[in-house]
Amino acid sequence: MKKKTSETVILEGRFYTIASPNGRVLEVANYNPDPGAAIQLWDYAGAEWQQWAFVPVGVDTYRICNRFTGNAIDLCLNGTVDGTWLHQWTPNTGRSQQWKVEFTDDGFVRFRSVLADKYLDLYQAFSGNGARAQIWSDNEGSNQRWVLKDVTGKNAIRPSAAQMEKKLKEQVEEAAAEAKKAAKKAAKTTKTAAKKPAVRKTAAKAAAPKKAAAKKTAAGDAAPKKTTRAKKTAADEQ
């Protein structure tokens, strides 16, 4: 299965870079092999995590899988709204991993999500290193246009054992930090919830003296009126 443009031919079993018009390419952020890692833009370094295979799943429709991680470009949480992030996920048959490849007359390629019917796009049209990939409604902008280049026959960089060990350590530390942050937030929420009944009780106590004072004042106001009426009646009788 193949489709031709003025730039390239898509063939099954080969690897390609997906580049923005400025030459930076889509990659798996930090060569992270885990599902959920972000898809971003970066200067091309000939690395495997910057190369992609197109696996046919229908007419002009592909699953786009990373050469290094084996995972597929996927819609985060099956989102379909403008701004849904793209990440990598274990390949599956879901439509959140299926992309229609559309070729433009001027040699570019566009990728339309089968699930969302929106295009592979760059957040806020930013095309610098670290730009996050997302989906967005068709706007025919340069941030929705891509260039494919076959890099199958070229040597590709893989992370060394030391790099992978360092990355694993960073991931463990990051996970621990996130867990600590979540625990602290949960503790704060619990503490706040525990204080709420006491606040209500204090408010009730504060209201009680005011209520009693109001009753006492009302009683005091009523007493003189009663006495006055009584004296007036006695005077009339005399």
ZAMIMAR-666301 format. One line per 10 residues: number of its first residue (from 1); their letters; for each residue x, y, z of N, C-alpha, C, O. Coordinates in steps of 0.1 Angstrom, whole numbers. Atoms other than C-alpha are relative to their C-alpha. Layout:
N
NUM) a) X,Y,Z,X,Y,Z,X,Y,Z,X,Y,Z ~ ...;
// end
This chain:
238
1) mkkktsetvi) 8,-12,0,0,0,0,9,12,0,18,13,8 ~ -8,-12,1,14,34,-9,-7,12,-6,-17,10,-13 ~ 5,-13,6,6,70,-17,11,9,-3,21,10,5 ~ -12,-8,5,28,93,-36,-3,15,1,-14,20,-2 ~ 1,-14,1,34,130,-32,13,5,-7,21,-4,-12 ~ -12,-4,7,61,152,-48,12,-2,9,23,0,4 ~ -11,2,-9,82,145,-17,4,-14,3,16,-17,4 ~ -3,13,-5,79,109,-8,-10,-10,-3,-21,-7,-9 ~ 9,11,2,62,75,-10,-1,-7,13,9,-11,19 ~ 2,7,-13,47,59,21,-1,-15,-3,-10,-20,-11;
11) legrfytias) 0,15,2,55,22,22,0,-7,14,6,-2,23 ~ 1,8,-12,47,-3,49,14,-6,3,21,-11,-6 ~ -12,6,-4,77,-15,69,12,9,-1,24,5,2 ~ -11,-10,1,98,17,63,-2,10,11,-13,11,17 ~ 0,-10,-11,106,46,87,1,14,-6,9,16,-16 ~ 0,-14,5,100,83,82,1,10,11,-3,7,22 ~ 1,-12,-10,105,116,99,-13,8,-4,-16,8,-16 ~ 12,-8,3,74,138,102,5,14,4,5,17,16 ~ -6,-13,-2,88,174,99,-10,11,-2,-18,11,-12 ~ 7,-13,2,72,208,103,7,7,-12,18,3,-15;
21) pngrvlevan) -7,-8,11,80,233,75,13,5,3,22,8,-5 ~ -13,-5,-4,109,246,95,11,-11,3,22,-8,6 ~ -10,10,-1,126,212,96,0,-8,13,6,-19,13 ~ 0,7,-12,120,202,132,-10,-12,-1,-20,-11,-9 ~ 8,12,2,104,167,136,-7,-4,13,-4,0,24 ~ 7,5,-11,79,150,158,8,-11,6,14,-19,-1 ~ -7,10,-8,94,128,185,-8,-4,12,-17,3,17 ~ 5,3,-14,86,110,217,9,7,10,21,5,10 ~ -7,-9,-9,96,134,244,10,-8,9,5,-18,15 ~ -10,6,-9,128,124,262,2,-15,-2,5,-23,7;
31) ynpdpgaaiq) -1,14,4,129,90,244,-6,-9,11,-1,-20,14 ~ 6,7,-11,105,78,271,-8,-12,-7,-17,-10,-15 ~ 6,12,6,94,42,262,-14,-3,6,-21,-11,1 ~ 13,3,-7,63,43,285,-12,6,-7,-11,17,-12 ~ 13,-6,5,27,47,273,-3,13,8,-1,14,20 ~ 3,-12,-6,16,82,279,10,11,-2,7,23,1 ~ -11,-10,3,48,100,269,-5,10,-10,-12,6,-20 ~ 5,-11,9,42,133,251,6,-1,-14,17,-6,-15 ~ -5,-1,14,46,138,214,3,15,-2,-5,24,0 ~ -4,-14,1,66,170,207,9,2,-12,12,-7,-19;
41) lwdyagaewq) -9,-4,11,87,189,181,14,2,5,16,8,16 ~ -14,-2,-4,125,189,182,9,0,-12,5,-6,-22 ~ -10,0,11,156,194,161,3,-15,-3,4,-23,6 ~ -3,14,3,163,162,142,14,-3,3,24,4,-1 ~ -14,4,-3,193,143,155,2,-14,-5,12,-21,-1 ~ -2,14,5,189,110,136,-4,-11,10,1,-22,8 ~ 3,9,-10,174,93,166,-12,-9,-3,-21,-4,-10 ~ 11,9,3,150,63,165,-13,5,6,-24,3,0 ~ 13,-5,-6,125,81,188,-5,12,-8,-16,17,-4 ~ 5,-11,9,122,107,160,-4,-6,-13,-7,2,-23;
51) qwafvpvgvd) 3,7,13,113,81,133,-13,-8,2,-16,-13,13 ~ 13,6,-1,79,66,126,-3,-10,-12,2,-8,-23 ~ 5,10,10,64,36,108,-15,2,-2,-22,5,7 ~ 15,-1,3,30,38,90,-6,-14,-2,-2,-21,-12 ~ 7,13,1,9,7,96,-14,1,-5,-22,7,1 ~ 13,-1,7,-20,4,72,-12,-6,9,-10,-17,13 ~ 12,5,-7,-55,0,89,-12,2,-9,-23,-2,-4 ~ 11,-2,9,-77,10,60,5,8,-12,17,11,-14 ~ -3,-7,12,-78,30,28,5,14,4,-2,22,11 ~ -6,-13,-3,-54,60,32,0,2,15,2,14,20;
61) tyricnrftg) 1,-2,-14,-56,53,69,11,-9,7,13,-20,3 ~ -12,6,-6,-26,44,92,0,1,15,-6,11,21 ~ -4,-2,-14,-15,38,127,15,4,-1,22,-3,-7 ~ -14,-5,1,17,58,132,8,-4,13,5,1,23 ~ -8,6,-11,42,39,154,14,5,1,21,6,-10 ~ -14,-5,-2,75,51,169,10,-11,-2,7,-22,3 ~ -10,10,3,106,32,157,6,-5,13,9,-17,14 ~ -7,4,-13,122,32,192,-9,-6,10,-6,-17,15 ~ 8,5,-10,93,27,215,-11,-11,-4,-15,-19,3 ~ 10,9,6,69,7,192,-14,5,3,-24,-1,-2;
71) naidlclngt) 13,-5,-3,40,28,206,-6,9,-11,2,14,-20 ~ 6,-7,11,15,46,184,-5,14,5,-8,16,17 ~ 5,-13,-3,5,83,183,-15,-1,2,-23,-7,-6 ~ 13,3,-5,-28,84,202,-6,13,5,1,22,10 ~ 7,-11,-6,-54,109,213,-1,-2,15,-7,-12,20 ~ 1,2,-15,-51,115,251,-14,-1,5,-23,7,2 ~ 13,3,-6,-81,100,269,-11,0,-10,-22,3,-7 ~ 10,1,11,-98,95,235,-7,14,-2,-18,14,-7 ~ 6,-13,2,-104,133,234,-3,3,-14,5,-1,-23 ~ 3,-4,14,-120,148,204,-2,15,-2,-5,20,-12;
81) vdgtwlhqwt) 2,-14,1,-121,185,212,13,7,-4,24,1,-3 ~ -12,-8,4,-97,212,199,9,1,12,5,4,23 ~ -10,-1,-11,-65,211,220,3,-13,7,11,-13,16 ~ -3,13,-6,-66,174,229,15,-3,-3,19,-3,-14 ~ -15,4,2,-29,164,235,1,-13,-7,-8,-22,-7 ~ -4,13,6,-12,137,215,10,-6,9,19,1,14 ~ -11,7,-8,8,111,234,1,-14,-7,-5,-17,-17 ~ -2,13,6,21,76,226,-7,-10,9,-8,-8,21 ~ 7,10,-8,2,45,237,2,-13,-7,5,-14,-19 ~ -1,13,6,3,8,232,-9,-2,-12,-21,1,-11;
91) pntgrsqqwk) 8,1,12,-9,0,197,-13,-9,3,-12,-19,9 ~ 12,7,-2,-45,-11,196,-9,3,-13,-5,10,-22 ~ 9,-2,11,-75,-12,172,-9,12,1,-17,15,-8 ~ 9,-11,-2,-91,19,186,2,11,-11,13,13,-16 ~ -1,-11,10,-99,49,163,8,12,5,12,20,-3 ~ -8,-11,-5,-80,72,186,15,-1,-5,23,9,-3 ~ -14,2,6,-48,58,169,0,-1,-15,10,-4,-21 ~ 1,1,15,-61,59,133,1,14,-6,-6,24,-1 ~ -2,-12,7,-50,87,110,-2,-1,-15,4,-9,-21 ~ 2,-1,15,-62,96,75,12,9,-5,14,20,0;
101) veftddgfvr) -11,-8,6,-32,108,54,-5,7,-12,-10,1,-22 ~ 5,-8,11,-41,136,31,12,8,-6,19,15,1 ~ -11,-6,7,-17,149,5,-4,13,-7,-14,14,-14 ~ 4,-13,6,-17,185,-6,7,2,-14,17,-5,-17 ~ -5,-2,14,-10,198,-41,15,6,0,22,5,-9 ~ -13,-6,0,21,217,-29,11,-9,8,21,-4,12 ~ -10,9,-5,39,186,-15,0,-3,15,9,-9,20 ~ 1,3,-14,28,186,21,-9,-11,3,-17,-16,-5 ~ 9,10,-4,10,160,41,-7,5,13,-2,12,21 ~ 8,-3,-12,-18,164,67,-6,-13,5,-9,-22,-2;
111) frsvladkyl) 5,12,-7,-30,139,92,-13,3,8,-13,12,17 ~ 14,-2,-6,-67,138,101,-4,-12,9,-4,-23,5 ~ 4,10,-9,-78,119,132,-14,-6,-4,-23,1,-7 ~ 12,7,4,-104,93,123,-11,2,11,-23,4,8 ~ 9,-1,-12,-120,96,158,-6,14,1,-18,17,2 ~ 3,-14,-3,-120,134,162,-4,8,-13,-10,19,-12 ~ 2,-8,12,-121,145,125,7,14,1,2,24,-4 ~ -8,-12,-1,-95,171,134,15,-3,-4,18,-15,-5 ~ -13,2,6,-59,176,123,11,0,10,11,7,20 ~ -12,0,-8,-25,169,138,6,14,-1,8,19,-12;
121) dlyqafsgng) -3,-15,0,-14,204,149,10,3,11,12,-6,20 ~ -9,-5,-11,11,223,171,-7,10,9,-13,19,4 ~ 6,-9,-9,0,240,202,3,15,-2,15,18,-3 ~ -2,-15,2,-5,278,196,9,3,-12,15,13,-13 ~ -8,-2,13,12,273,162,15,2,3,22,7,-5 ~ -15,-1,-4,46,272,181,7,-11,-7,3,-22,-7 ~ -7,10,8,72,255,160,15,-2,5,23,-7,-2 ~ -13,2,-6,102,256,184,2,-13,7,-8,-21,8 ~ -2,12,-7,118,228,203,-9,-1,12,-11,9,20 ~ 9,3,-11,94,213,228,-15,3,-3,-23,2,6;
131) araqiwsdne) 14,-3,3,62,224,210,-8,-13,1,-4,-23,-5 ~ 8,12,-2,35,200,220,-10,-2,-12,-15,7,-18 ~ 9,4,11,15,181,194,-14,-2,6,-16,-7,17 ~ 14,1,-4,-23,183,196,-9,-2,-13,-3,-3,-24 ~ 9,0,11,-54,181,174,-8,13,0,-10,19,10 ~ 8,-12,1,-73,211,161,-8,0,-13,-5,-7,-23 ~ 8,0,12,-100,219,136,8,5,-12,18,12,-10 ~ -7,-3,12,-90,224,100,2,16,-1,-8,23,-1 ~ -2,-15,3,-74,259,95,10,2,-11,13,14,-14 ~ -9,-1,12,-50,251,66,13,8,3,20,13,-6;
141) gsnqrwvlkd) -12,-7,-4,-22,267,86,12,-9,-1,12,-21,-3 ~ -13,7,1,15,257,84,2,-10,11,9,-19,10 ~ -1,9,-11,12,241,118,-8,-13,-1,-8,-21,7 ~ 7,12,3,-10,215,102,5,-7,-12,-1,-16,-18 ~ -7,5,12,13,208,73,13,-7,3,21,-1,11 ~ -11,8,-4,40,182,74,8,-5,-12,2,-7,-23 ~ -9,6,11,69,168,53,5,-14,5,10,-15,15 ~ -5,13,-3,76,131,52,13,-3,-7,15,1,-19 ~ -12,4,6,111,118,46,4,-14,4,5,-17,16 ~ -4,14,-3,122,82,43,14,0,5,23,4,-1;
151) vtgknairps) -13,1,-6,151,75,66,4,-14,4,13,-16,12 ~ -2,15,-4,150,37,67,15,-4,-2,20,-11,7 ~ -14,5,2,185,32,52,11,7,7,23,4,5 ~ -11,-8,-8,203,57,75,2,-6,14,-8,-11,20 ~ -2,4,-14,219,49,108,-8,8,9,-9,20,7 ~ 9,-7,-10,197,58,137,6,-1,14,11,-12,18 ~ -6,-1,-14,208,68,172,-10,-7,9,-22,-5,9 ~ 7,6,-11,196,47,201,6,5,13,18,7,14 ~ -6,-4,-12,200,58,237,9,-11,6,6,-23,5 ~ -9,9,-6,229,42,256,-6,-6,12,-16,-1,17;
161) aaqmekklke) 5,7,-13,224,19,286,1,11,11,-8,11,20 ~ -2,-10,-11,237,48,308,-12,10,-1,-17,15,9 ~ 11,-10,2,211,72,293,-13,-6,4,-21,1,11 ~ 12,6,-4,183,47,298,-1,-2,15,-12,0,21 ~ -1,1,-15,194,41,334,-3,13,6,-10,14,16 ~ 3,-13,-5,194,78,340,-14,4,-2,-20,10,7 ~ 14,-3,3,160,82,324,-9,-7,9,-19,-1,14 ~ 8,8,-9,146,54,345,1,6,14,-10,7,21 ~ -2,-7,-14,160,71,377,-8,12,0,-15,15,11 ~ 7,-13,0,145,104,367,-15,-3,0,-23,4,7;
171) qveeaaaeak) 14,3,0,111,88,361,-4,-5,13,-15,-2,18 ~ 3,5,-14,112,70,395,-1,12,9,-10,13,18 ~ 0,-12,-9,121,103,412,-12,9,-3,-18,15,6 ~ 12,-9,3,94,122,393,-13,-6,5,-21,1,10 ~ 12,7,-5,68,95,402,-1,2,15,-12,4,21 ~ 0,-1,-15,79,97,439,-4,15,4,-12,17,13 ~ 4,-14,-3,76,135,438,-15,3,-2,-21,10,6 ~ 14,-2,2,42,134,423,-9,-7,10,-19,-2,14 ~ 8,7,-11,30,108,449,1,8,13,-9,9,20 ~ -2,-8,-12,44,130,477,-9,12,-1,-16,16,9;
181) kaakkaaktt) 8,-12,2,26,160,462,-15,-3,1,-22,4,8 ~ 14,4,-1,-7,141,459,-4,-3,14,-14,0,19 ~ 3,3,-14,-4,128,495,-1,13,8,-10,14,17 ~ 0,-12,-8,3,163,508,-14,8,-3,-20,13,6 ~ 12,-6,3,-27,176,489,-12,-6,6,-22,0,11 ~ 10,8,-6,-49,148,502,-1,3,15,-12,5,21 ~ 0,-3,-15,-38,155,538,-6,14,3,-13,16,12 ~ 5,-14,-2,-45,192,534,-16,0,-2,-23,7,6 ~ 14,1,2,-80,184,520,-7,-6,12,-18,-1,16 ~ 6,7,-11,-87,160,549,0,10,12,-10,10,20;
191) ktaakkpavr) -1,-9,-12,-75,186,575,-10,11,-1,-17,15,9 ~ 10,-11,3,-97,213,559,-14,-5,3,-22,2,9 ~ 13,6,-3,-127,190,560,-3,-2,14,-14,-1,19 ~ 2,3,-14,-121,181,596,-3,13,8,-10,13,18 ~ 2,-13,-6,-121,218,605,-14,6,-2,-19,14,6 ~ 13,-6,4,-154,226,589,-11,-1,11,-18,8,14 ~ 10,1,-10,-177,211,616,2,9,12,-7,15,18 ~ -4,-8,-11,-158,230,643,-4,15,-3,-9,22,6 ~ 4,-14,4,-164,263,624,-14,2,1,-19,12,6 ~ 15,-1,0,-201,256,621,-4,1,15,-13,8,18;
201) ktaakaaapk) 3,0,-15,-202,248,659,2,13,6,-6,18,14 ~ -4,-13,-6,-184,280,668,-10,10,-4,-14,19,4 ~ 9,-10,5,-207,300,646,-14,-1,7,-20,9,10 ~ 12,2,-7,-237,284,663,1,6,15,-9,12,19 ~ -2,-6,-14,-223,293,698,0,15,0,-6,21,9 ~ -1,-14,1,-216,328,687,-14,6,-2,-17,17,2 ~ 13,-4,3,-252,331,675,-9,-1,12,-19,7,13 ~ 8,3,-11,-267,318,707,-1,12,10,-12,17,13 ~ 0,-12,-9,-257,348,730,-8,12,-7,-16,19,0 ~ 7,-10,7,-270,372,703,-15,-2,0,-23,7,2;
211) kaaakktaag) 14,3,0,-303,354,702,-6,2,14,-17,8,15 ~ 5,-2,-14,-306,354,740,-1,15,3,-11,19,9 ~ 0,-14,-3,-297,391,741,-12,6,-7,-18,16,-1 ~ 11,-5,7,-324,398,715,-13,-2,8,-22,6,8 ~ 12,3,-8,-350,380,736,-1,8,12,-12,13,16 ~ 0,-8,-12,-340,398,767,-4,15,-3,-12,21,5 ~ 3,-14,4,-342,432,750,-15,1,-4,-22,11,0 ~ 14,0,3,-376,423,736,-9,0,12,-19,7,13 ~ 7,1,-12,-388,414,770,1,13,8,-9,17,14 ~ -2,-13,-7,-374,446,785,-8,11,-6,-14,19,1;
221) daapkkttra) 9,-11,7,-392,467,758,-14,-2,3,-22,7,4 ~ 14,3,-2,-424,449,765,-5,4,14,-16,9,16 ~ 4,-2,-14,-424,453,803,-5,15,3,-15,16,8 ~ 5,-14,-3,-426,492,805,-13,3,-7,-21,10,-1 ~ 12,-3,7,-454,493,780,-12,-6,8,-22,1,8 ~ 11,7,-7,-475,469,801,-2,8,13,-14,10,17 ~ 1,-8,-13,-468,490,833,-7,13,-3,-15,17,5 ~ 6,-13,4,-477,522,815,-15,-1,-2,-23,7,3 ~ 15,3,3,-511,508,804,-7,-2,13,-18,3,15 ~ 6,3,-13,-517,496,839,-2,13,9,-13,15,15;
231) kktaadeq) 1,-13,-7,-510,530,855,-11,9,-6,-18,16,2 ~ 9,-8,7,-531,548,830,-15,-4,3,-23,5,6 ~ 13,5,-3,-561,526,837,-4,4,15,-15,7,17 ~ 3,-4,-14,-558,533,875,-3,14,1,-12,18,9 ~ 3,-14,0,-557,570,869,-14,3,-5,-21,12,0 ~ 14,-3,5,-589,569,849,-10,-4,10,-20,3,11 ~ 10,4,-10,-607,550,876,-1,11,11,-12,13,16 ~ 1,-10,-10,-598,577,901,-7,13,-5,-9,22,3;
// end
